[in-house]
Amino acid sequence: MSDKQKKVRDNSERNTIIKRASARGLLSPRYRGVFFTFILDIAFCFAAFWLARMAMFKEVAFPRNYLDFEIPIMIITAAAPVCMLALFNCYNVVWKFAGRIEFIKFVAAYVISSVFLLVVKLILKASFNVEYWGTQIALYMIFAVIFTAIPRFFYMFVSYIRHVRRGNFPQSKSDQPIRTIIYGAGNIGSVLNNRFISNADEGYLPVAFMDDDKDKQGKSIGGVSVAGGLDDIERIIELYEPEIFVIAITDLTKSQLKSIYERLGKYNIPIKMLPPISDAQDIANSSLTLHDIKIESLLGRDEFKVKKELIDLSVKDKVVMVTGGAGSIGSELCRQALIFGCKHLVIFDQSENGMFNIDQEFCKKYDTSRYSLVMGTVREADKLAWALDKFKPETVFHAAAYKHVPMMEIAPTEAIKNNVFGTKNVIEQCQKAGVKRFVLISTDKAVNPANVMGASKRLAEMLVQTRAENSEMQMAAVRFGNVLGSSGSVIPTFLRQIREGGPVTVTDKNIKRYFMTIPEAVRLVLQTGALASSGEVFVLDMGDPVYIYDLACNLIRLNGYVPNKDIQIVISGLRPGEKLFEELRYDKEKVDATMHEGIFVTKLESIDKAKFDRNLAELKKIATSEDESATEKKVFEIVPREAREQALKERESSIRAAEAEAKMTDDIVVDKVVA
């Protein structure tokens, strides 16, 4: 189909929809100001009758001086257009955004009112020999139209004058309107449809509704048919050739939105959503900007509700200290500790830039007396002791750690000195200072660790378990998977690659990861603080794992591109220490529920503390000597190395598969060029 033919078809369809909508009289629901407009119209119509009579008889007479038959005539005359305006739903319109349909209805109301009054004139003459002059009716209609139209079309008139003075007009997108399918044929959808039809300059042409409600399918809303539900998607796309989907349902849960996207997204047609609105009238009351689906909404499951009593036990009215407080997880722990009412917050971190940024953020929201910044590293026991003695925190969240797997493969001694012995310093100094609660932020990579970073976090968990045995301090560790948007994580990396035009690099098509938003993970961690007791390892419910390849495809689509067409996805092979699939617990660990449905506690195997301490002493000596090879070897003597060996095999296989796929892609490109 040529562009010219498409333009003619689109304009024809728009006109058809407008005619149907006009004939059916379908408009959006009631809006604020209906009552005020109704009363104002009544007053205007009585005033119009008075002016028409005055112009007709060249005398100023008030209703108390009217003849007896003039009073009922005045009431009938004033009521006629008001009733017609109500019949045509002209009181349910936000006139700031009114279009041709509203104008047609307004004019039709007065045309029918005129016909009605002419019939009344004939009845009065024939039955009661009362003369109701046609000239007076005509004058009345002129005055009534002017009075009632001014407040309705004032905004449109002002906009027109503004553009005339500027010498330009808004460029209409209706020359090539975007063929739009609205998903959701309810209240919001019908209002959105009316707005799109009435405001052609916004450039959206509704061609169909989609809704899974069988009772709505096959019916029409504002002249636009409800073509079917998600089960009919292929037929609908073929029939209506949409260029965009707009989801017009505002109360979707994450799981519902994810299900809808999975059905629509594979057709590589842009999907937009409405901004947050309180009710349907917000669509018409302000400028409308459709937005993209956030990737966070397509991962994991619906968020768990906060049990405030648990957060209060660990945070409210308490001095809270967060190590690594300037990092992705640590900074969110700090934010929410302040939000949930901690008495004082101590932010401990060695990152100068990070501390500067969090101070700039907090000083705009909170009195600086509510928090303190302490520059330092967890490797320095003396600095920790000083901070703990000065501020005397009751709860400590330990989030200071090196986290990037490839970097810790390069620098294993740094991973051990920071993640293991830094944790040991924090625990020991917290015990000496009389801290009541200590929570270690761990990771799913600590389970069957295949890399130095994961092994270092597993050793940190073991420190918590062994030190809790004879300690009055309530201690625990919390494991969870990847968090969305943390610095250096996969999503920011993919987004940067997409902005640069690709390619997007995925290590393996079969790699899976758990994901959770940072705010939700932190809320669960805060609640875990109340459950900490004797060295438990808590596991957060992360939902279902996500294929990273699918994540890359979704991000590309959400940015308006087609995967492997506009933006290429390149398979590079697993990196050193990278597993295809991360776990949240060991096979031998049993998991029990807690009083929070999103938090589980594992039953750990006992650890020989004396043997563990001997191994730690030896590991510290090796790491301090910067012997990277020996450090790695010792780490995987303490932590079973089977998973690491398996990861090495997976990596070799993954690299071979990536090379084969790259060769096949190159061959296809060469064949196309030759052809």
N, C-alpha and C positions, 0 to 999 in steps of 0.2 A: 504494500500500500504506500503510495507517494505521500510526501508531507502535506501537499495541497489537499489530497483526498482525506487524509487524517484530520486536517484542520476543519474541513467541511463537516466530517462525521462528528467531531467533538462538539462543534458549535450547534449542530443539529440536535445532538443528544442533550446538550445543556438547555436548549430552547424547549425541547420536549419535556424535560424534567420540570422546568419552570412552569410550563402550562399545566402539567398534571398537579403540581403543588398548588397553583393558583386555583384550579378547579376544585380540588379537595378541601382547600381552606385549612391545610395542616400547618400548624406553627408550633414552635417550641413552647414549653410550659410557662407558667406565670413567673413574672419577674418583680423585683422590688419596684415600688412606685406605682403599681397598678391602681391602687385605691386613690392615690393623689391625682393621677391622670384622669380617672373616671369622674371624680368630683370637679376637676378643672373643666372637663368637657361639658358637663352639665351647666356650669356657670357660663361658659362661653356660648353655649347654645341659647340660653335665656337672654344673654346680652345681644346675640345676633338677632333674635326675634324682636327685641326692643328697638334696635337700630333700624331693622327692616320696616317696622311699623312707623317709626318716626320719619324715615325717608319717604314712605308711601303716602302718609297723610300730612306731612309737613307740620307736625306738631310733637311737642315733647310731652308724653303722657306716661305716667308710671302705672304698673299693673293695678294698683288700688283704684285707678280711674278708668280701667278698661270696662267695656260692656260685659255683661254676664257670660255671653257665649265665647268671648275672647280668652277668658282664663283657661277653659279646657282646651281650646285650640292651641294656646301657647304651650301648655303641658305636652300635648300630643306632638306638636312641632318640635319641641326641644328634645323629646324622648326618642323621636324617630332616628336621627343620625347616631345618637349614643347607643341605641339598641343594635343598629346595623354595625357599628364599629365593634361592639362586643361580639356580635354574631360572626364577624370575620376575624375574630381573635386579634384585633388591633391593640388590645391592652396587654398582650403577652409579648410585646416586641421591645427590645432595647433599640430605640430609634437611632442611636449613635452609629449602629452598624446595619441600619436598614438598607434594603436593596430594592430591586425592581418588584419583587413579589409583594413586599409590604406596601409599595406605592400603588400597585394594582388593587390591592385589597382596600386601601384607604379610599381610592377613587370609586371603586365598586360600591362601597358602603354609602357614599353620597349619591351615587346614581340611583340606587334602589330606594334610598330615602326620598329622593325627588319624586320618583314614580309613586311611592306610597302616599306622599302628601298631595299629589295631584288626584289620586283616587279619593283621598279624604275630602278634597275640595268638591269633587263631583257628588259624593255622598251628602255632604252638608247642603249643597244647593238643591239636590233632588229631594231629600227627606225632610230638611228643616228650613229650606228657603233662606239659608245663611250664606252670605257671599264671602268666600275666602279667595282673595285676589291672587291670580297667578303671578303678577308682578311682585307681590309681597313674598311669595314663596321663592321666587328667583333671587330677590335681594337677600332673603334669609339664608339661602344656600351659599351665596357668595361670601357673606359675612362669616357663616359657620365654618366653611372650608378654610378661610384665611385664619380665623382664630385658632382652630384646632390643629391646623397644619404647621403654624409657626413653631410651637414648642417641639413638634415631632421632627421637622426637617431643618431646624435651625443649624444643627451641627454640619449636616451635608452642605447647606448653603454657605456657611462660613468656610468650609474646606474648599469649596468651589471658588469663592472669591479669592482665597489665599493663593490658590494655584494660578488664577487669572493674573493677579498682581505680579506673581513671580515669573509669569510667562511660560510656565510649564505645567504639565499634568503628569500624574503618576503613570508610569509605564504599566500597562495592563498585561498580565501574564496570560490573559484569556485567549490570546492569539494561538498559543500552543499550551492549553491547559494540561495539567498532570492528571492522567486518568487514575482515579482514586477509589479504592475499595475500603469502606469503613467496617472494621471488625467490631461488632457490638451494636445491635439494633434496638438498644434501649433508650432511656431518656437522654443520656449524654450523646449517643450516636445521632439521634434525631435532631438535637440542637446543633450539633456540628454539621450535619448535612444541610440544614437550613442556612447556616452561616456560609458554607462554601458556595451554595447556589446563589445566595443573595450578594456575595462579595466576589464577583468574578475576578477582580484585580488581584486577589490572593493566589489565583492560579490553580486551584484544585477543582477538578470536575468529578463529583461523585457518580460512579457508574453502577455501583452495586453495594449492598450491605452483605455482611456475613455474620451469622449468628448460629450457635449450636442449639438454640431453643427451637424445637420442631414446630411449636405453635406459631412462631414468627416467620418461618420459612415459607416462601411463596407469596407473602403479602408485600405491600408497598408502603414505604414511609416517605412522605413528601415527594412522591413521584419516582422514587428510587426503590427498586425491588430488593427483597431479601433473598439472595440467590442460593443460599445454602449455608452449611457449616464447614468445619475443617475437613470432614470426610469427603466433601465435594470440591476440595481445593483445586485439583487438577482441571476438572471441568470448568470451574469458575474462571481460572486463569486463561484457559484456552478461549472461553466465550467472551470475556470482557477485556482481555489484554491490559491488565492494570500496570501502572508504572510506580505505584506506591501503595502500601497498606498503612492505614492509620488505626491504631487500637484505641477505641473509644470506650474503654472500661477502666475506671479509676480505682477500683478496690480489689485489684488482682493481687493474689499472694505471689511470692517468688516462684513456687512450684507451678502455679497456673500459668504465669507469664512464660516460664521456661518451656512448658508443654506447648503453648501457642507458638513460640518462636521456633521450636524444633520442627513444627509442621510447616511454617511459612518460610523460614530462613533458607531452606535448601533450594528455593527457586530464585535466589539472588535478586529479589525485588526489595528495594528499600522498605524498612519498617519504621514507622514513627509512632510516638506516643504523645498524649496530651500532657501538658505541665500539671503539677499538683493543683487541684481546684477543690473548692469546698462544695459547690453545687453547680448545676447545669448553667445557671445564668452567668457564671464567671467566664464561660466561653464567649459570651456576647458582650460582657461588660468591659473587656480590655483587649488589647492587641494579643493575638494568638501566635505563639511560637511553638511549633511542634519540635520535640526533641528526640534524640536517639535513645534506644534502650541501653542502659548501663550494663556492662559486662558482669557487674556484681549481682545483677538480678537473674543472671542465667547460670550461676554457679551455686552449688550447695543446695540447701533447703531453707524453708522458712525459719526465720530467726526465733530463738527461744526467748520467752519472756523473762524479765529480770525478777528474781526473788529478792526484794529490797531488804528483807530481814537478814539475808546472808551477807549482802554488801555492808550493811550497817555494822555487823559484827567485826568485819575486818578493816573498815575504812572510816565510817562516820565518827566524827569527834575524836579521831586518833591522829597521832603524828605518824605519817607514812613516808618511807624512804624508798626510792626507786633507783637501783643501779642501772646504768645504761639508759638513763632517763631521757637522753636526747635522741635515741634511736627510734625506729618505726614503731616497735611494740612499746618500748619504754615511754616514749612521749605520749602515746595514747593512754597508758596507765596513769601518767601524770594528769592528763586532761580529765579523765573520769574520776580520779581520786578527788580532784577539786570539785567536780560537778556533784559527786555524791557526799560532799561535806566533810572532808578530812579536816582535822584541826590545823595541821601544818604539813606542808609537803617539802621533802628534801630531795632535790634532783641531783644525782651523783653521776658524773660522766667525764670522760677525758677529751671529748670532741669540742674544740673551741667554737667552730662554726655551728655545730648542733646546739650547744648551750646558748650561743648568741641568739639563734633563731627562736628557740623556745621561750627565751626571756622576752624577746620582742613580741611574741604572740600573747604571752600571759599578762604582761604589764598593761596591755590594752583592755583586758577583761577583768583582772583581779587586782586587789590591793597587794602591793609587793610584800606586805607583811605576811601574806598567806603562804608564801613559798620561799625557799632558799636554794641557791645554786652552789654546788660544791664541785670544783674542778679536781679530778683525781682519777686514778685507775685502781681497779680491784686487785691489781698485783701488789699494791702498796698497803700492807697490813696497818702500818702506822697511820696513814691518811684515813683509812676506814675507821680505825679506833678513835681518831680525833673527831670525825664527823658523828659517829654514833654516840660518843660521850657528850658532844655539844648539844645535839638535837634530841637525843633519847627517843628514837622512833619506837613505836609499839609493833608496827608491821613493816616488813621489808620485802619488796618484790625484786628479785634478782634477775634482771634482763640483760646485763652486760655480758656480751659474748661475741666472738667472731662467728659469722654465720654462712659465709659463701663457700660452698663445697670446693670448687676449683682452686680458690686461693689457699684454702687450708691444706690441699694436696701439695701445693707448692711450698707452704710454710708450716709443716706439721709441728715444729717446736713451738711456734707462736700459738697455735691452737691449744696445745697442752698447757702452756704457761698461763694463758688467759682464761680458757674455758674450764680447765680442771683446777689448777692451783689458785686462780682468781676466785673461783667458787669456794674453794677450801678456806681461803682467807675471809671471805664474807661470812660464811657459816661460823667460823671460830670467833670472829670479832663480835658477831651478833649474839652468840652465846655469852661471851664475857660481858657484853653491855646490857644483858637482860631483856633482849627483844622477845616479845611474846609469840609472834608469828613470822615465819619465813617461808616464802614461796619461790621456787626455782622455775624459770621459764625454760622448758625443754622442747623437744621436737620429735616428730615421727621418725626422723633420721637416726634417732638413738636406738631404734628397734632393729635388731640384726644389722648393725651398722656396716656399711660397705665402704665408708670413707672416713678420713681422720676427723672431720668435723662432727659427724654423727657419733663416732666412737668417743670423742671428747665429751659430748653431751651425755652419753651413757655413763661415763665415769663420774660426771657431775651428779647424775641421778643416784649412783651408788654411794657417793659421798653423803647425800641427803639421807639415804636409807640407813647407812651405818652410823652416822652422827646422831640420828634421832633416837637411837636405842636407849641412850642414857642421858637424855637432855630434857630439861623442862620446857624448852622452846618447842612450840608446835611447828612441825616442818612438813613440807610436801613439795613435790614436783608436778608440773602440768605439761602434758604432751599435746601438741596439736600440729597440724600440717601447715601448708603454705598459707600465708595471708595475702590478701589482694592489695596490691599497690605499695608494698614495702620497697624500700630503696634497693635497686639492683635486681628486683624479682622479675619473673617472666613477663608479666603484663606490661609494665613500663618499657621493658626491652622490646617487646613485640610492637608496641605503639610507636616507639622511636623508629623502628625498622619500617613500619608502614608509612610514617611521615616522610621518610627518606626515599620512598618509592620501592622498597623491598631490596632484596628478598627477605622474607621472614624465615629465620633459622630455627628448626625443630630438631632435636637430637635424634629422636626415633619416633616412628609413627605409632608405636605401641606403648609409649611411656604414659603413665597415669600419675596424677597427683591429687591429694585432698586440698580443698580451698575453703577459706573462711574470710569474711571481712575482718579487718583489724578491730573496729569497734566492738563487734560481737565477741571475738576471741577475748578481748580485754575484759568485757563485762563478765564473761564466764570465769576468767582468771580471778577477778576480784571476788566473785562468789566462792571460788575454790578456797580462797584465803580463810573463810570461815569454817571450811571442812577439814583443813590441815590439822594433823594430829601427831602421828608417829612415823613420819618418813614415807607416807604413801606416794604412789605415782598416780595422778589423776589423768584421765584421757577425755578429751572433749569430743562430742559427737560432731563429726565433720561432714556428715551426709555421705553421698556417693562420690567416689573419685572421678576425676574428669580427664579425658584424653587430651594431652597438650596439643596434639594436631587439630582436634576439633576446636579447642580454644583459639588457636591461631586462625582457623577458618572463620569463626564467629567474629573475632575482632576485625578481620578484614572486611567482612560483610557489614558490620556495624559502622565502619568508616566509609561505606559507600562504594566498595570495590568488590570484584569477583575473585575468589581465591584461584590461584594458578592461571589466571587470565590477566587481570590487572596487576595483581601482586603475586609473585611466585613464592611458593613455600619450598625451602630447600632442606633436605634431611642430611644432617652432618655426622650422625653417629654419636653414641653415648660418650660423655666426657669421663675423665678418670674419676673413679669413685661413685659414679652415678648409677642408680638402679632403675629398672623399668617401673617398679611399683614399690611405694613406701607403705609400711605397716604402722599401725598405732599401738600394737602390743605384741609380745612374744607369744608363740603358740602355746607354751606351757603356762602362761599367765591367765588366770581366771579373772573375769571382769564382773564386778557387782555394781548395781545401781546405787545412786546416792539420793538425797532428798531433792536434788535438781535433775530433771529429766535429760538435760544436756551434758551432764558430767557423770563419768563412771570412774570407779576406783579399781585398780588392778591389785591382785594378790601376788605379791612378789616372792620369788624364791629367796631363801635366806643367804646371806653373804658371810663368809669367814672374814671378820673384821681384821684380825691380826694379819692374815695373809694379804688382804687387800692393802693394808697400810704398808707392808713391806714392799709390795709392788709399786705403790705410789712413791715411796722414798727412792726407789731405784729409777722410776720414770722421771722424777724431778731432777735427779742428778744427770740423767742422759739428756733431757730437754735443755737444761741449763748449759750443758756443754755444746749445744747447737749441733748435735749429731742427728741429722734428720732421718737417716736410714735406720739407725738404732732406735730412735724415738718411735718411728712408725712400727717397727718390728715389736717393740715392747708393748705398745698400745694394743696390738692385735694378739698379744699373748694374754693380756688381762681380759680383753673382750674377744669372744670367739671370732675367728677370721673366716669362717665358712662363707658368710655372706659376701665378704670382700672378694674371695676367690671366685664366687659365682658371678659377681658383678664384673670381674675382669673378663670372664668368658662371654658374658652378655655384651660387653663393650666390643670385643673382637668381632662377634657375630653382627652387631649393629653397624660397625664401620664397614664391614664387607657388604652388607645390604645397602648402605647409603651409597657406596661406590658403584654398586650395580645399578641402582636407580638413577644416579647421576649420568652414568654411561648411556642408559636407555633414553633418558631425556635428551641428551646431546644427539643421539642417533635420530630421534624423532625430529629435532630441529633441523638437522642436516637434510633429512628426507624432504621436509617441507620446502627448504630453500632450493633444493635440486628440482623439486616438482614445479 
